[in-house]
Amino acid sequence: MDRTETRTTPSTTASGTDLPTGSAPAWARPALVLLLLVTGLLYLWGLGASGWANSYYAAAAQAGSQDWTAFFYGSSDAANSITVDKTPASLWLMALSVRLFGLNSWALLVPQALCGVATVGLLYATVRRWYGPAAGLLAGAVLALTPVATLMFRFNNPDALLVLLLVAAAYATVRAVETASTRWLVLAGVLVGFGFLTKMLQAFLVLPVFAAVYLLAAPATPGRRIRQVLLAGLGVVVAAGWWVAVVELVPDSARPYVGGSQSNSVLELTLGYNGLGRLTGTEVGSVGGGGGPGGGGPFAGQTGLLRMFGTQVGGQISWLLPAALILLVAGLVLAGRAARTDRVRAGLLLWGGWLLVTAGIFSYMSGIFHEYYTVALAPAVGALVGIGTTLLWRARTHARGWWRLAATLTLTGTVAVTVVWSVTLLERTPDWFPWLRGAVLVGGLVAVSALLLAHRLARRAAVPALLVSAVVALAGPAAYATQTAATPHTGAIPTAGPDVRGGFGSGGGGRFGGPDPNRAGGRFAGGGPPGAGRAGATGTPGLPGTDRADARPPGAGGDPAADRFGDGRPGGPETAGANPGAGMGGLLDSRTPSAALRDVLERDSDDYTWIAATVGSNNASGYQLATGSPVMAVGGFNGSDPSPTLEQFQRYVADGRIHWFIGGGGFRGTNGGSSASSEIATWVAANFPAQTVDGVTFYDLSSGQQGGPR
């Protein structure tokens, strides 16, 4: 007997349906085990094919596994030049795994997959407490098979841990509402606070919803509920603020630079680049978001009410989004004028509020927006589908009069809308399993017909109709999820599912990356091809496969717009000319260096703090992951942070702390960011000889400042 179920009190809706109590049916536990096993298989299947996945975070996890200071701050390199542009909790998980199992793709990605399995299990437990195991299983299945969830629980961005923490906070909120428990409510606040340490302000989107639901539905006096919510708020502040306080109080000279900020401040990063700037499009130092109402720009897309259903985003999250919205309204109608503490309504408001608030902000934010952000919607969609379907099914069985007919028609209509929308989404990939559209449509007709007849049938005869409906509704997202799991993903902007007609989708790396870690990538992703040489170059003795080049590296002097992408492509992204002097990586991805490149970098590596410096974190990460030694990411992720300044870099060179400077990489001179990286590139080119290895330009800094002896 499940003790948690026996403590659940019944709740009666206006339609006369009761939420069952007592022990779980015999099939519930085996069904849950099967769900978790299938989820684990989906999220772990062929996981190592993605290599480093997002090399930006992989390099930071590597650094954290080598140095505890880098671990604490989330530094990009073990020598602690600069941090990543996020709070570091997700890196802690990966860095500990790498310390235990060594640096490999499984050590980096298995923690994310386990977060996914745990999230599905927690969502089941949360929904089951108030609505029964059938609702919990359906909620968990919807979450597990949502394409963007499959993507992000197989990837090393912070989103996997963030979603797990938010679902855990929802579970704690549900437990708090049951008995007006201060302990559980404070725990919910602490979990959201740790969500902030994972992905900053995105974690706070659910806070007003959780607080409002508790204030409405907890069985306590108004004064006590208010005091408890304030205590939970204190839990948020303590859990999120201790790390921020440490970073702000430690002198700048005693810690790495805060990546993504222009003033070496985590508060600026929180409120600016990763905060209000994401809403307004004003993100100093970024590569550009929407820039105002209407959106636009390479990383934003069109804003508006239908953004979640558009070409870029629809196939990631929206398969069951119409169903979730319909079932939310239907559930609230069924709840009717129930008591203030009614759990049917409370649960619907919790998950419905999560969905509407988060989706609303995603739809209208004018700053940088990526499709994979929508994984934060998947638990709410799953919960609402599980809850709403269960409520309508019970109303169809137990309600009287017109309630029963209305429940049947609403459930049938929801399946019909889901089938039509699934076919619409599948039509965006017309060359990918075209027969699937017809199968979903035919299956939908069968399911709708069976449901219309189900209200006249006995319960045992009606259950198969519901099962067929569930299979048809999940067929589209399940197919996309399976394709996602079977495809390697690399780069900073992965997308789920096959290529979408009229969109930026990629079956591999996403809009700007590729499935092959050794490929140049997409619009923002790469330097010149290996082996490319400059006209008039001459050989340089002592370095295998090198040529001498007297031209300056990308970004050295002149108009920054002449090389906006830092990889030798003047002007905008449509300019395809490759610059052999460029670094091998780019803004959003890195590539694996050849053996010759590694030989050069590893020469006398123990004599230097950084074996090399290069503009942009992704450009640096490829070299660092291949060699295991720190590589300085000049200017941080975009190359637009003032770290280091030209004076600091010159001092490092004079002190013999950097061996090589590698040309190319980054995205400089954008949105008011620092020009320090361009100044450094100009100074290096003017004072140190250039040589190329496999088409990559190197500058030997070991001679010291101004080309003199060290």
Secondary structure, DSSP 4 states (H G I P E B T S, - for coil): --HHHHTPPP-B-TTS-B---SSPPTTHHHHHHHHHHHHHHHHHTTGGGGTTSSHHHHHHHHHHHH-HHHHHHTBSSTT-SBB-SS-SHHHHHHHHHHHHH-SSHHHHHHHHHHHHHHHHHHHHHHHHHHH-HHHHHHHHHHHHH-HHHHHHTTS-STHHHHHHHHHHHHHHHHHHHHHT-HHHHHHHHHHHHHHHHHHGGGGGGGHHHHHHHHHHHSSS-HHHHHHHHHHHHHHHHHHHHHHHHHHHHS-GGGS-B-TT-SSS-HHHHHHIIIIIHHHHS--TTSS----STTB-STTT-B-STTGGGSTTTHHHHGGGHHHHHHHHHHHHHHHTT--TT-HHHHHHHHHHHHHHHHHHHHHH--S---GGGGGGGHHHHHHHHHHHHHHHHHHHHH--THHHHHHHHHHHHHHHHHHHHHHHHHTTSTTSSTHHHHHHHHHHHHHHHHHHHHTTS-HHHHHHHHHHHHHHHHHHHHHHHHHHHTS---SSS---SS--TTS---SSS-SS--S-TTS--STT---PPTT---TT-EE-TTSTTEEEE-SPPTTSSS-GGGGTTSSS--SSTT-----TTS-S--SS---PPPHHHHHHHHTTGGG-SEEEEEESHHHHHHHHHHHSS-EEEETTTTT-S--S-HHHHHHHHHTT-EEEEE---S--S-TT---HHHHHHHHHHHHS-EEEETTEEEEE-TT-GGG---
